[in-house]
Amino acid sequence: MKINFLKSLLALMLLVGCTTKKRELVEVRNIPIELSNINQDKLLMLINEARSKPRKCGVELQEAVEPLVWNETLERLAYNHSKDMTQNNFFSHTGSDGKLPSQRLDAIGYTWNRSAENLATGYPNEKKVVAGWLKSPQHCFNIMAVYLSQIGIAKDGKYWTSVFTN
């Protein structure tokens, strides 16, 4: 059972851009962002409500975990990635500049140990995008990951991006 779980976790990390890394403390300020037309409070409430109860992510049972904290820097990174996907008409964890989520964090000097990114497209509102993420084992696992403590979510056009770190 433990071996299957570890294999699933490794595959998940590869699929959804989850990364582990140690960095020096660097302060991040004033990353440009336009207003994302989403309800941040509702998104955080829906995500933390999901984290407050045990749930199955695919075949793996995840225990209830502590709530996430909203992070404006992560929201700005999420928005910039969603905007990139909108402007360049693609859907991928890899940006149009070839950078992966972890490289986008590094590019702004953000301090992180582990990170993950969830993407979605076409969901009309906060409730539906969170429900969609929870139905996907990989995205659900990111939402329920005990080692992630911060989140920023943004939407541009039809593209949603959530960035998680600790």
Sequence and secondary structure as in RCSB ss.txt:
>XXXX:A:sequence
MKINFLKSLLALMLLVGCTTKKRELVEVRNIPIELSNINQDKLLMLINEARSKPRKCGVELQEAVEPLVWNETLE
RLAYNHSKDMTQNNFFSHTGSDGKLPSQRLDAIGYTWNRSAENLATGYPNEKKVVAGWLKSPQHCFNIMAVYLSQ
IGIAKDGKYWTSVFTN
>XXXX:A:secstr
 HHHHHHHHHHHHHHHT EE                SS HHHHHHHHHHHHTS EEETTEEE      EE HHHH
HHHHHHHHHHHHHT   SS TTS  HHHHHHHTT   SEEEEEEEES  SHHHHHHHHHHSHHHHHHHH TT  E
EEEEEETTEEEEEEE 
